[in-house]
């Protein structure tokens, strides 16, 4: 392999342990959408389940199918409402379905049966105004689902918009709105009311209810790096490659498209076979720093689709030597700062064509 992603099983185990301790016996759902935030949806899901995760959360039927095709039998919840043609497969494969419209609930009810009911979670819009039904309508939908023989009402949930900020008034408002929905459904035997994401699990214990849904925290990052938490997380992912070429430059020689960077003196440059086609930001050309042999080396010139160039100076590094692009020295959060984004995007952009290697 010229370039690959390493994922640490011990880091995953550590992070799962942190959130299982916080949730104090409440089941933990791992959000594994977007290829498990770049970590590899099948491999990460297996590792997380082995460490004590109970549920897996995906965005749609396409992601759920990847897990079922890999013979992963754990409970799965799809966060998007399904397309009509997906419903039958979801029911047959015991994948729980999000509903927040009358139309979808009717379609799901029509395809379920008493012997093989559809497992449904009603999503409530408590203020994020993204997906979900307003509280009063969500209560009606939940009651309708509970009366329908072809549906098993398995859960009611919502999503917090500002949970990465402790003691945030709007987060507390969302908790209060969700609690009102829960109170209005107290006469129904609903196994899972769930609201807390990573931030909610960290900072709002009252939002943990019957299950917590953790995404970025399981991968080793805080939802808001500017807000410290009383936990220590371990980033699980490293991006590495082997130098694919080394060139000797004379003063004035340039590199990469446009020759925007030129050597001021004799130097050696190495080629890293990773680029924006692998998910790195093109804007990071000249801003990245790779690590090898205990020291850092700056990137030079424009980031290409499949490679970028680093200044090796007087280093003896040569073709085939291993270097680290994301890892212990430069984290996804460090790269996010340089790219003007967040660690979530840095991780989720990492292309599927990069092999994932699970270690320890």
DRENPADREN-212881 format. One record per residue (C-alpha): x negated, y, z negated. Coordinates in Angstrom, 1 decimal. Example, Ala and Ser with C-alpha at 12.3 -4.5 7.8 and 13.67 -1.06 7.14 Angstrom:
<sites>
<site><px>-12.3</px><py>-4.5</py><pz>-7.8</pz></site>
<site><px>-13.7</px><py>-1.1</py><pz>-7.1</pz></site>
</sites>
This chain:
<sites>
<site><px>0.0</px><py>0.0</py><pz>0.0</pz></site>
<site><px>-1.2</px><py>3.5</py><pz>0.9</pz></site>
<site><px>1.3</px><py>5.2</py><pz>-1.4</pz></site>
<site><px>3.6</px><py>3.9</py><pz>-4.1</pz></site>
<site><px>5.6</px><py>4.7</py><pz>-7.2</pz></site>
<site><px>4.7</px><py>3.0</py><pz>-10.5</pz></site>
<site><px>7.5</px><py>2.8</py><pz>-13.1</pz></site>
<site><px>6.6</px><py>1.9</py><pz>-16.7</pz></site>
<site><px>8.8</px><py>-0.7</py><pz>-18.4</pz></site>
<site><px>7.5</px><py>0.3</py><pz>-21.8</pz></site>
<site><px>8.5</px><py>3.9</py><pz>-21.2</pz></site>
<site><px>12.0</px><py>2.8</py><pz>-20.2</pz></site>
<site><px>12.2</px><py>0.6</py><pz>-23.3</pz></site>
<site><px>11.1</px><py>3.6</py><pz>-25.5</pz></site>
<site><px>13.6</px><py>6.0</py><pz>-24.0</pz></site>
<site><px>16.5</px><py>3.5</py><pz>-24.2</pz></site>
<site><px>15.5</px><py>2.9</py><pz>-27.9</pz></site>
<site><px>15.6</px><py>6.7</py><pz>-28.6</pz></site>
<site><px>19.2</px><py>7.1</py><pz>-27.2</pz></site>
<site><px>20.5</px><py>3.8</py><pz>-28.7</pz></site>
<site><px>19.3</px><py>5.1</py><pz>-32.1</pz></site>
<site><px>21.0</px><py>8.5</py><pz>-31.6</pz></site>
<site><px>24.2</px><py>6.8</py><pz>-30.5</pz></site>
<site><px>24.2</px><py>4.6</py><pz>-33.6</pz></site>
<site><px>25.8</px><py>1.5</py><pz>-32.2</pz></site>
<site><px>27.9</px><py>3.2</py><pz>-29.4</pz></site>
<site><px>27.4</px><py>1.5</py><pz>-26.0</pz></site>
<site><px>25.0</px><py>3.3</py><pz>-23.7</pz></site>
<site><px>25.7</px><py>3.9</py><pz>-20.0</pz></site>
<site><px>22.6</px><py>4.5</py><pz>-17.8</pz></site>
<site><px>23.3</px><py>6.9</py><pz>-15.0</pz></site>
<site><px>21.5</px><py>5.2</py><pz>-12.1</pz></site>
<site><px>22.9</px><py>7.3</py><pz>-9.2</pz></site>
<site><px>20.6</px><py>8.7</py><pz>-6.6</pz></site>
<site><px>18.4</px><py>5.6</py><pz>-6.5</pz></site>
<site><px>18.1</px><py>5.8</py><pz>-10.3</pz></site>
<site><px>16.7</px><py>9.4</py><pz>-10.1</pz></site>
<site><px>14.1</px><py>8.1</py><pz>-7.7</pz></site>
<site><px>13.0</px><py>5.1</py><pz>-9.8</pz></site>
<site><px>14.7</px><py>2.4</py><pz>-7.7</pz></site>
<site><px>18.4</px><py>1.6</py><pz>-8.5</pz></site>
<site><px>18.1</px><py>-2.2</py><pz>-8.7</pz></site>
<site><px>14.8</px><py>-2.4</py><pz>-10.5</pz></site>
<site><px>15.6</px><py>0.3</py><pz>-13.0</pz></site>
<site><px>19.0</px><py>-1.1</py><pz>-13.7</pz></site>
<site><px>17.6</px><py>-4.5</py><pz>-14.5</pz></site>
<site><px>14.9</px><py>-3.0</py><pz>-16.8</pz></site>
<site><px>17.4</px><py>-0.8</py><pz>-18.6</pz></site>
<site><px>19.9</px><py>-3.7</py><pz>-19.1</pz></site>
<site><px>17.0</px><py>-5.8</py><pz>-20.5</pz></site>
<site><px>16.3</px><py>-3.0</py><pz>-23.0</pz></site>
<site><px>19.9</px><py>-2.8</py><pz>-24.3</pz></site>
<site><px>21.9</px><py>-0.6</py><pz>-21.9</pz></site>
<site><px>25.5</px><py>-1.8</py><pz>-21.6</pz></site>
<site><px>26.9</px><py>0.0</py><pz>-18.6</pz></site>
<site><px>25.6</px><py>1.4</py><pz>-15.3</pz></site>
<site><px>27.0</px><py>4.6</py><pz>-13.8</pz></site>
<site><px>26.8</px><py>5.2</py><pz>-10.0</pz></site>
<site><px>28.2</px><py>7.8</py><pz>-7.7</pz></site>
<site><px>30.1</px><py>5.7</py><pz>-5.2</pz></site>
<site><px>30.9</px><py>2.2</py><pz>-3.8</pz></site>
<site><px>27.7</px><py>2.2</py><pz>-1.7</pz></site>
<site><px>25.6</px><py>2.4</py><pz>-4.8</pz></site>
<site><px>27.8</px><py>-0.1</py><pz>-6.7</pz></site>
<site><px>27.4</px><py>-2.6</py><pz>-3.8</pz></site>
<site><px>23.6</px><py>-2.4</py><pz>-4.1</pz></site>
<site><px>23.8</px><py>-3.6</py><pz>-7.7</pz></site>
<site><px>26.4</px><py>-6.3</py><pz>-7.0</pz></site>
<site><px>24.4</px><py>-7.5</py><pz>-4.0</pz></site>
<site><px>21.4</px><py>-7.8</py><pz>-6.3</pz></site>
<site><px>23.5</px><py>-10.1</py><pz>-8.6</pz></site>
<site><px>23.7</px><py>-7.5</py><pz>-11.4</pz></site>
<site><px>26.9</px><py>-8.4</py><pz>-13.2</pz></site>
<site><px>26.9</px><py>-5.6</py><pz>-15.9</pz></site>
<site><px>29.9</px><py>-3.2</py><pz>-16.1</pz></site>
<site><px>29.6</px><py>-0.5</py><pz>-13.5</pz></site>
<site><px>31.6</px><py>2.8</py><pz>-13.3</pz></site>
<site><px>31.7</px><py>4.8</py><pz>-10.0</pz></site>
<site><px>31.9</px><py>8.6</py><pz>-10.8</pz></site>
<site><px>33.5</px><py>9.6</py><pz>-7.5</pz></site>
<site><px>37.1</px><py>8.7</py><pz>-6.5</pz></site>
<site><px>36.8</px><py>5.9</py><pz>-3.9</pz></site>
<site><px>37.8</px><py>6.1</py><pz>-0.3</pz></site>
<site><px>40.9</px><py>4.0</py><pz>0.4</pz></site>
<site><px>39.0</px><py>1.3</py><pz>2.3</pz></site>
<site><px>36.6</px><py>0.9</py><pz>-0.7</pz></site>
<site><px>39.2</px><py>0.1</py><pz>-3.3</pz></site>
<site><px>39.8</px><py>-3.5</py><pz>-2.6</pz></site>
<site><px>36.0</px><py>-4.3</py><pz>-2.7</pz></site>
<site><px>35.7</px><py>-2.4</py><pz>-6.0</pz></site>
<site><px>38.5</px><py>-4.4</py><pz>-7.6</pz></site>
<site><px>37.3</px><py>-7.7</py><pz>-6.3</pz></site>
<site><px>33.8</px><py>-7.0</py><pz>-7.6</pz></site>
<site><px>34.9</px><py>-5.8</py><pz>-11.0</pz></site>
<site><px>33.7</px><py>-2.3</py><pz>-10.6</pz></site>
<site><px>35.5</px><py>0.4</py><pz>-12.6</pz></site>
<site><px>37.1</px><py>3.2</py><pz>-10.7</pz></site>
<site><px>37.3</px><py>6.9</py><pz>-11.5</pz></site>
<site><px>40.7</px><py>8.4</py><pz>-10.8</pz></site>
<site><px>41.9</px><py>12.0</py><pz>-11.3</pz></site>
<site><px>44.5</px><py>12.4</py><pz>-8.6</pz></site>
<site><px>48.0</px><py>10.8</py><pz>-8.2</pz></site>
<site><px>47.1</px><py>9.7</py><pz>-4.7</pz></site>
<site><px>44.1</px><py>7.6</py><pz>-5.7</pz></site>
<site><px>45.9</px><py>6.2</py><pz>-8.7</pz></site>
<site><px>48.7</px><py>5.0</py><pz>-6.5</pz></site>
<site><px>46.3</px><py>3.5</py><pz>-4.0</pz></site>
<site><px>44.5</px><py>1.7</py><pz>-6.7</pz></site>
<site><px>47.7</px><py>0.4</py><pz>-8.3</pz></site>
<site><px>48.8</px><py>-0.9</py><pz>-4.9</pz></site>
<site><px>45.7</px><py>-3.0</py><pz>-4.5</pz></site>
<site><px>45.4</px><py>-4.3</py><pz>-8.0</pz></site>
<site><px>47.5</px><py>-7.2</py><pz>-9.4</pz></site>
<site><px>48.4</px><py>-8.7</py><pz>-12.7</pz></site>
<site><px>45.8</px><py>-11.4</py><pz>-12.3</pz></site>
<site><px>43.1</px><py>-9.1</py><pz>-11.0</pz></site>
<site><px>43.9</px><py>-5.6</py><pz>-12.3</pz></site>
<site><px>41.9</px><py>-2.6</py><pz>-11.3</pz></site>
<site><px>39.7</px><py>-1.2</py><pz>-14.1</pz></site>
<site><px>40.3</px><py>2.6</py><pz>-14.2</pz></site>
<site><px>38.7</px><py>5.6</py><pz>-16.0</pz></site>
<site><px>40.7</px><py>8.8</py><pz>-15.8</pz></site>
<site><px>38.4</px><py>11.9</py><pz>-15.4</pz></site>
<site><px>39.4</px><py>15.1</py><pz>-17.1</pz></site>
<site><px>38.3</px><py>18.6</py><pz>-16.1</pz></site>
<site><px>37.6</px><py>20.2</py><pz>-19.4</pz></site>
<site><px>35.9</px><py>23.3</py><pz>-17.8</pz></site>
<site><px>33.1</px><py>22.3</py><pz>-15.5</pz></site>
<site><px>35.6</px><py>22.8</py><pz>-12.6</pz></site>
<site><px>33.9</px><py>20.2</py><pz>-10.4</pz></site>
<site><px>35.9</px><py>17.0</py><pz>-10.4</pz></site>
<site><px>38.6</px><py>15.9</py><pz>-12.7</pz></site>
<site><px>42.3</px><py>16.5</py><pz>-13.5</pz></site>
<site><px>43.4</px><py>19.3</py><pz>-15.8</pz></site>
<site><px>44.0</px><py>18.1</py><pz>-19.3</pz></site>
<site><px>47.8</px><py>17.9</py><pz>-19.2</pz></site>
<site><px>47.9</px><py>16.2</py><pz>-15.8</pz></site>
<site><px>45.1</px><py>13.8</py><pz>-17.0</pz></site>
<site><px>47.3</px><py>12.8</py><pz>-19.9</pz></site>
<site><px>50.2</px><py>12.0</py><pz>-17.6</pz></site>
<site><px>47.9</px><py>10.1</py><pz>-15.3</pz></site>
<site><px>46.5</px><py>8.0</py><pz>-18.2</pz></site>
<site><px>50.0</px><py>7.2</py><pz>-19.4</pz></site>
<site><px>51.1</px><py>6.2</py><pz>-15.9</pz></site>
<site><px>48.0</px><py>4.0</py><pz>-15.6</pz></site>
<site><px>48.7</px><py>2.4</py><pz>-18.9</pz></site>
<site><px>52.3</px><py>1.5</py><pz>-17.8</pz></site>
<site><px>51.1</px><py>0.0</py><pz>-14.5</pz></site>
<site><px>50.7</px><py>-3.8</py><pz>-14.6</pz></site>
<site><px>48.1</px><py>-3.8</py><pz>-11.8</pz></site>
<site><px>45.8</px><py>-1.4</py><pz>-13.7</pz></site>
<site><px>43.8</px><py>-1.8</py><pz>-16.8</pz></site>
<site><px>43.2</px><py>1.6</py><pz>-18.3</pz></site>
<site><px>39.7</px><py>1.2</py><pz>-19.5</pz></site>
<site><px>38.5</px><py>4.7</py><pz>-20.2</pz></site>
<site><px>39.1</px><py>8.5</py><pz>-20.2</pz></site>
<site><px>36.1</px><py>10.8</py><pz>-19.7</pz></site>
<site><px>34.8</px><py>14.3</py><pz>-18.9</pz></site>
<site><px>31.5</px><py>16.0</py><pz>-18.3</pz></site>
<site><px>29.8</px><py>18.7</py><pz>-20.3</pz></site>
<site><px>28.5</px><py>21.7</py><pz>-18.3</pz></site>
<site><px>26.2</px><py>23.3</py><pz>-20.9</pz></site>
<site><px>25.2</px><py>20.5</py><pz>-23.3</pz></site>
<site><px>21.5</px><py>21.2</py><pz>-22.8</pz></site>
<site><px>22.0</px><py>24.2</py><pz>-25.1</pz></site>
<site><px>22.5</px><py>23.4</py><pz>-28.8</pz></site>
<site><px>25.4</px><py>25.1</py><pz>-30.5</pz></site>
<site><px>26.8</px><py>26.4</py><pz>-27.2</pz></site>
<site><px>30.3</px><py>27.8</py><pz>-27.6</pz></site>
<site><px>31.5</px><py>26.5</py><pz>-24.2</pz></site>
<site><px>30.2</px><py>23.0</py><pz>-24.9</pz></site>
<site><px>32.1</px><py>23.1</py><pz>-28.2</pz></site>
<site><px>35.2</px><py>24.3</py><pz>-26.2</pz></site>
<site><px>34.9</px><py>21.4</py><pz>-23.9</pz></site>
<site><px>34.6</px><py>19.0</py><pz>-26.8</pz></site>
<site><px>37.8</px><py>20.5</py><pz>-28.3</pz></site>
<site><px>39.7</px><py>20.2</py><pz>-25.1</pz></site>
<site><px>38.6</px><py>16.6</py><pz>-24.7</pz></site>
<site><px>39.6</px><py>15.9</py><pz>-28.3</pz></site>
<site><px>43.1</px><py>17.2</py><pz>-27.6</pz></site>
<site><px>43.4</px><py>14.8</py><pz>-24.7</pz></site>
<site><px>42.2</px><py>12.0</py><pz>-26.8</pz></site>
<site><px>44.8</px><py>12.9</py><pz>-29.6</pz></site>
<site><px>47.6</px><py>12.9</py><pz>-27.0</pz></site>
<site><px>46.6</px><py>9.4</py><pz>-26.0</pz></site>
<site><px>46.1</px><py>7.9</py><pz>-29.4</pz></site>
<site><px>49.0</px><py>5.6</py><pz>-29.1</pz></site>
<site><px>47.4</px><py>3.8</py><pz>-26.2</pz></site>
<site><px>44.7</px><py>1.1</py><pz>-26.6</pz></site>
<site><px>42.0</px><py>2.7</py><pz>-24.5</pz></site>
<site><px>38.5</px><py>1.2</py><pz>-25.1</pz></site>
<site><px>36.3</px><py>4.0</py><pz>-24.0</pz></site>
<site><px>36.6</px><py>7.8</py><pz>-24.4</pz></site>
<site><px>33.3</px><py>9.2</py><pz>-23.2</pz></site>
<site><px>32.0</px><py>12.7</py><pz>-22.9</pz></site>
<site><px>28.3</px><py>13.0</py><pz>-23.9</pz></site>
<site><px>25.6</px><py>13.1</py><pz>-21.2</pz></site>
<site><px>21.9</px><py>13.4</py><pz>-22.2</pz></site>
<site><px>22.3</px><py>16.8</py><pz>-23.7</pz></site>
<site><px>25.5</px><py>15.9</py><pz>-25.4</pz></site>
<site><px>23.9</px><py>12.8</py><pz>-26.9</pz></site>
<site><px>21.0</px><py>14.9</py><pz>-28.1</pz></site>
<site><px>22.8</px><py>18.0</py><pz>-29.5</pz></site>
<site><px>26.5</px><py>17.2</py><pz>-29.9</pz></site>
<site><px>27.0</px><py>14.1</py><pz>-32.1</pz></site>
<site><px>30.7</px><py>14.8</py><pz>-32.2</pz></site>
<site><px>30.8</px><py>14.2</py><pz>-28.4</pz></site>
<site><px>29.5</px><py>10.6</py><pz>-28.6</pz></site>
<site><px>32.9</px><py>9.0</py><pz>-29.0</pz></site>
<site><px>33.0</px><py>5.3</py><pz>-27.7</pz></site>
<site><px>30.1</px><py>5.5</py><pz>-25.2</pz></site>
<site><px>27.4</px><py>7.9</py><pz>-24.1</pz></site>
<site><px>26.2</px><py>8.4</py><pz>-20.5</pz></site>
<site><px>22.5</px><py>9.2</py><pz>-20.3</pz></site>
<site><px>20.7</px><py>10.1</py><pz>-17.1</pz></site>
<site><px>17.5</px><py>12.2</py><pz>-17.2</pz></site>
<site><px>16.7</px><py>11.3</py><pz>-20.8</pz></site>
<site><px>16.2</px><py>7.6</py><pz>-19.9</pz></site>
<site><px>13.7</px><py>8.6</py><pz>-17.3</pz></site>
<site><px>11.7</px><py>10.5</py><pz>-19.9</pz></site>
<site><px>12.7</px><py>14.1</py><pz>-19.5</pz></site>
<site><px>14.8</px><py>16.6</py><pz>-21.5</pz></site>
<site><px>17.7</px><py>18.2</py><pz>-19.7</pz></site>
<site><px>16.3</px><py>21.6</py><pz>-20.5</pz></site>
<site><px>12.6</px><py>21.7</py><pz>-21.1</pz></site>
<site><px>12.9</px><py>25.2</py><pz>-22.7</pz></site>
<site><px>15.0</px><py>23.7</py><pz>-25.5</pz></site>
<site><px>13.0</px><py>21.3</py><pz>-27.7</pz></site>
<site><px>14.7</px><py>18.2</py><pz>-29.2</pz></site>
<site><px>13.8</px><py>16.2</py><pz>-32.2</pz></site>
<site><px>12.9</px><py>13.2</py><pz>-30.1</pz></site>
<site><px>9.8</px><py>12.1</py><pz>-28.0</pz></site>
<site><px>10.5</px><py>10.8</py><pz>-24.5</pz></site>
<site><px>8.1</px><py>9.2</py><pz>-22.2</pz></site>
<site><px>8.2</px><py>9.9</py><pz>-18.4</pz></site>
<site><px>8.5</px><py>6.5</py><pz>-16.7</pz></site>
<site><px>7.4</px><py>7.4</py><pz>-13.2</pz></site>
<site><px>4.1</px><py>8.0</py><pz>-11.5</pz></site>
<site><px>3.4</px><py>8.7</py><pz>-7.9</pz></site>
<site><px>0.1</px><py>7.4</py><pz>-6.6</pz></site>
<site><px>-1.8</px><py>6.9</py><pz>-3.4</pz></site>
<site><px>-5.1</px><py>5.8</py><pz>-1.9</pz></site>
<site><px>-7.1</px><py>8.3</py><pz>0.1</pz></site>
<site><px>-6.6</px><py>7.4</py><pz>3.8</pz></site>
<site><px>-9.4</px><py>9.5</py><pz>5.2</pz></site>
<site><px>-12.3</px><py>11.8</py><pz>4.1</pz></site>
<site><px>-13.7</px><py>14.6</py><pz>6.3</pz></site>
<site><px>-16.8</px><py>16.8</py><pz>5.9</pz></site>
<site><px>-16.1</px><py>20.4</py><pz>6.6</pz></site>
<site><px>-18.5</px><py>23.2</py><pz>7.6</pz></site>
<site><px>-17.9</px><py>26.8</py><pz>6.6</pz></site>
<site><px>-15.0</px><py>28.2</py><pz>8.5</pz></site>
<site><px>-13.4</px><py>24.8</py><pz>9.3</pz></site>
<site><px>-9.7</px><py>24.7</py><pz>8.7</pz></site>
<site><px>-7.2</px><py>22.0</py><pz>7.8</pz></site>
<site><px>-3.6</px><py>21.0</py><pz>8.6</pz></site>
<site><px>-1.1</px><py>22.8</py><pz>10.8</pz></site>
<site><px>-1.9</px><py>26.4</py><pz>11.5</pz></site>
<site><px>-5.4</px><py>26.1</py><pz>9.9</pz></site>
<site><px>-4.1</px><py>28.5</py><pz>7.2</pz></site>
<site><px>-6.8</px><py>27.3</py><pz>4.7</pz></site>
<site><px>-10.5</px><py>27.4</py><pz>5.8</pz></site>
<site><px>-13.5</px><py>26.2</py><pz>3.9</pz></site>
<site><px>-15.8</px><py>29.0</py><pz>2.5</pz></site>
<site><px>-18.7</px><py>26.5</py><pz>2.2</pz></site>
<site><px>-19.6</px><py>23.0</py><pz>3.1</pz></site>
<site><px>-17.0</px><py>20.7</py><pz>1.4</pz></site>
<site><px>-15.3</px><py>17.3</py><pz>1.7</pz></site>
<site><px>-11.6</px><py>17.0</py><pz>2.0</pz></site>
<site><px>-9.5</px><py>13.9</py><pz>1.5</pz></site>
<site><px>-6.1</px><py>12.9</py><pz>3.0</pz></site>
<site><px>-3.3</px><py>11.8</py><pz>0.7</pz></site>
<site><px>-0.8</px><py>9.7</py><pz>2.8</pz></site>
<site><px>2.3</px><py>11.3</py><pz>1.2</pz></site>
<site><px>4.3</px><py>14.3</py><pz>2.4</pz></site>
<site><px>7.6</px><py>16.0</py><pz>2.5</pz></site>
<site><px>9.0</px><py>12.9</py><pz>4.3</pz></site>
<site><px>8.4</px><py>11.1</py><pz>1.0</pz></site>
<site><px>10.3</px><py>13.8</py><pz>-0.9</pz></site>
<site><px>7.5</px><py>16.2</py><pz>-1.8</pz></site>
<site><px>8.4</px><py>19.9</py><pz>-1.2</pz></site>
<site><px>6.7</px><py>21.4</py><pz>1.9</pz></site>
<site><px>6.4</px><py>24.6</py><pz>-0.1</pz></site>
<site><px>4.0</px><py>22.8</py><pz>-2.5</pz></site>
<site><px>1.2</px><py>22.9</py><pz>0.2</pz></site>
<site><px>-1.8</px><py>24.4</py><pz>-1.5</pz></site>
<site><px>0.0</px><py>24.3</py><pz>-4.9</pz></site>
<site><px>-0.4</px><py>20.6</py><pz>-5.9</pz></site>
<site><px>-3.3</px><py>19.2</py><pz>-7.9</pz></site>
<site><px>-4.0</px><py>15.5</py><pz>-7.7</pz></site>
<site><px>-6.0</px><py>13.6</py><pz>-10.4</pz></site>
<site><px>-8.7</px><py>11.0</py><pz>-10.0</pz></site>
<site><px>-11.9</px><py>10.0</py><pz>-11.8</pz></site>
<site><px>-10.9</px><py>12.1</py><pz>-14.8</pz></site>
<site><px>-10.5</px><py>15.4</py><pz>-13.1</pz></site>
<site><px>-8.2</px><py>17.4</py><pz>-10.9</pz></site>
<site><px>-8.5</px><py>18.3</py><pz>-7.2</pz></site>
<site><px>-6.5</px><py>21.1</py><pz>-5.5</pz></site>
<site><px>-4.5</px><py>20.6</py><pz>-2.4</pz></site>
<site><px>-5.3</px><py>22.7</py><pz>0.7</pz></site>
<site><px>-3.3</px><py>23.8</py><pz>3.6</pz></site>
<site><px>0.2</px><py>23.0</py><pz>4.8</pz></site>
<site><px>2.1</px><py>20.0</py><pz>3.5</pz></site>
<site><px>2.8</px><py>17.6</py><pz>6.4</pz></site>
<site><px>5.7</px><py>15.2</py><pz>6.7</pz></site>
<site><px>3.5</px><py>12.2</py><pz>5.8</pz></site>
<site><px>0.3</px><py>13.5</py><pz>4.3</pz></site>
<site><px>-1.5</px><py>16.4</py><pz>2.7</pz></site>
<site><px>-5.1</px><py>17.4</py><pz>2.2</pz></site>
<site><px>-7.1</px><py>17.8</py><pz>-1.1</pz></site>
<site><px>-10.4</px><py>19.5</py><pz>-1.7</pz></site>
<site><px>-12.8</px><py>16.9</py><pz>-3.0</pz></site>
<site><px>-15.7</px><py>19.4</py><pz>-3.5</pz></site>
<site><px>-18.8</px><py>17.4</py><pz>-4.4</pz></site>
<site><px>-16.9</px><py>14.4</py><pz>-5.7</pz></site>
<site><px>-18.0</px><py>11.0</py><pz>-4.5</pz></site>
<site><px>-14.3</px><py>9.9</py><pz>-3.9</pz></site>
<site><px>-13.9</px><py>8.0</py><pz>-0.7</pz></site>
<site><px>-11.4</px><py>6.2</py><pz>1.5</pz></site>
<site><px>-9.3</px><py>3.8</py><pz>-0.5</pz></site>
<site><px>-9.9</px><py>5.4</py><pz>-3.9</pz></site>
<site><px>-6.7</px><py>5.8</py><pz>-6.0</pz></site>
<site><px>-5.3</px><py>9.2</py><pz>-6.9</pz></site>
<site><px>-2.4</px><py>10.3</py><pz>-9.0</pz></site>
<site><px>0.1</px><py>12.9</py><pz>-7.7</pz></site>
<site><px>2.8</px><py>12.7</py><pz>-10.4</pz></site>
<site><px>2.1</px><py>11.1</py><pz>-13.7</pz></site>
<site><px>0.3</px><py>11.7</py><pz>-17.0</pz></site>
<site><px>-1.6</px><py>14.8</py><pz>-15.8</pz></site>
<site><px>1.0</px><py>16.5</py><pz>-13.7</pz></site>
<site><px>4.6</px><py>15.6</py><pz>-14.6</pz></site>
<site><px>7.7</px><py>16.0</py><pz>-12.5</pz></site>
<site><px>8.5</px><py>19.0</py><pz>-14.7</pz></site>
<site><px>5.2</px><py>20.6</py><pz>-13.9</pz></site>
<site><px>5.9</px><py>20.1</py><pz>-10.2</pz></site>
<site><px>9.4</px><py>21.5</py><pz>-10.6</pz></site>
<site><px>8.0</px><py>24.7</py><pz>-12.1</pz></site>
<site><px>5.7</px><py>25.1</py><pz>-9.0</pz></site>
<site><px>8.6</px><py>24.4</py><pz>-6.6</pz></site>
<site><px>11.1</px><py>26.6</py><pz>-8.4</pz></site>
<site><px>13.5</px><py>23.7</py><pz>-9.2</pz></site>
<site><px>14.2</px><py>21.1</py><pz>-11.9</pz></site>
<site><px>12.7</px><py>17.7</py><pz>-12.7</pz></site>
<site><px>15.9</px><py>16.1</py><pz>-11.6</pz></site>
<site><px>15.4</px><py>17.2</py><pz>-8.0</pz></site>
<site><px>11.7</px><py>16.3</py><pz>-7.9</pz></site>
<site><px>12.5</px><py>12.7</py><pz>-9.0</pz></site>
<site><px>15.7</px><py>12.2</py><pz>-6.9</pz></site>
<site><px>14.0</px><py>13.4</py><pz>-3.7</pz></site>
<site><px>11.4</px><py>10.6</py><pz>-3.8</pz></site>
<site><px>12.0</px><py>8.6</py><pz>-0.7</pz></site>
<site><px>13.1</px><py>5.0</py><pz>-0.6</pz></site>
<site><px>10.3</px><py>4.2</py><pz>1.8</pz></site>
<site><px>7.9</px><py>4.5</py><pz>-1.2</pz></site>
<site><px>7.5</px><py>1.1</py><pz>-2.7</pz></site>
<site><px>8.5</px><py>0.9</py><pz>-6.4</pz></site>
<site><px>6.1</px><py>-1.1</py><pz>-8.6</pz></site>
<site><px>7.3</px><py>-1.9</py><pz>-12.1</pz></site>
<site><px>4.4</px><py>-2.3</py><pz>-14.6</pz></site>
<site><px>3.8</px><py>-3.6</py><pz>-18.2</pz></site>
</sites>
